[in-house]
């Protein structure tokens, strides 16, 4: 059995930006501005549901290049980052004839570059965060109790999003935060564009009949795409997941965030144990 210390990855010295990949735009000391797919520099609080991290121990699932990890630290959190390493595989959709060894090899190299970016940020931000690598379906109990767990646009990429939440929930004493893309449904698009609409939705008699909490399956066998996205998860479904796992005090907020040249609608569900 692993001991608590052995689960944490050893220090990695990274000095070359060419060995790094940035999923989030960052502006770190000595490094300057580097553009990633998501620019969330002015959206930290909105993205994570305006939860306070001061004095909290946090498990960040899917840390990527560490943008949220190091920002949570700056706000007074002790952070355990969690992600895949080059020895782990993404949940690739197994289209017949498409998912070759080259696809997995390319993804592993991408993961390794994301890991490198995290370690570069760890050094430049003088971080005390620790990182554990492994499958989201096998989050080790040796991490120990945490106050908060976060999932930032992770669940849509997972074959089994409920199992991932269940594994994190087993360690989480207070709050789970799930941020994900707003599904392309009438209800969720309306709530995202007009936030106050969500306050009145449940008053409409049609809501339960026509807008239940269904997973929406994304892989298209004709297009053989997407390769690494499985689901639209309606926010109400995420709420049900969290309630099953014991996080019964729920809030939902909607917001828009910068992704490349676009603005995408997202929701954030905050589930807290009562």
C-alpha positions, 0 to 999 in steps of 0.5 A: 500500500502506498504511504501518504508521502509516496503519492506525491510527484517528485520535483521537476526542474523545467526551464524551457518554455518549448517543453511546455503547453498552456491550456490557460493564459498565464502571466507569471513572474519572469515568464510574461504573458503566454496565451492559452485556449482559455483566458480566465485571468479576470474570472477566477471568482466567477468561474469557481462560484465565488467560493472563499479558499482562505484557509482551505485544503483543496483538491484540484482535479485536472490542474493542467498548467496550474492556473487555478492551482496557483491562484487558489494558493494566492488566496490562502489555500493549501492545494493538492493538484491532480492530473494525468501524467505521460504514463496515463491515457485520456478517455479517448472515444474508441472510434473503430480504425481511428484510435491508433497508437499514434493518437495515444502517443500524441496525447501522452506527449501533450500531457507531458508538456502540460505537466511541464508547464505546471512545474514551471509555474510551481517554480515561478510562483514559489508555490508550495502546492503538491501534485499527484498523477493518476486516473481520475477514477483512482484518486488515492485515499492517501491524499487525505481529507480536503475541504473543497474539490474543484472540477473545471471543465473536466466532466465532459471529457470523461467516460464516467463523470459520476465515478470521478465525482464519487472518488473526489467526494470520498475525500471532500468534507465541505464543498465540491465545485463543478464548472462545465460548458452549458449544454445546447438545450433551450433551457440552459441557453436561456438561463445562461443568456438571462441569468434571472430566468433560472430563478423562475424556471421551476415555476413553469409547469412544463419544466419537469416534463420537457427539460429533465436532467439527461446526459447528452452523448456527443461522439458522432460515429459518422464524423468520428468526432469529437475524440476526447469529449463524451457528454453535455452535462446539464447543470441540473444533472450535476446537482443530482449527482452531488446530492446523491453524494451528500452535497445537498446545499446547491447553487447554480450560476451562469457566466461567459468566458473567453475561449480563443476568439469566442465567448462560451457560456458556462455554468458553475454548480457549488454543492455543499454538505449541510 
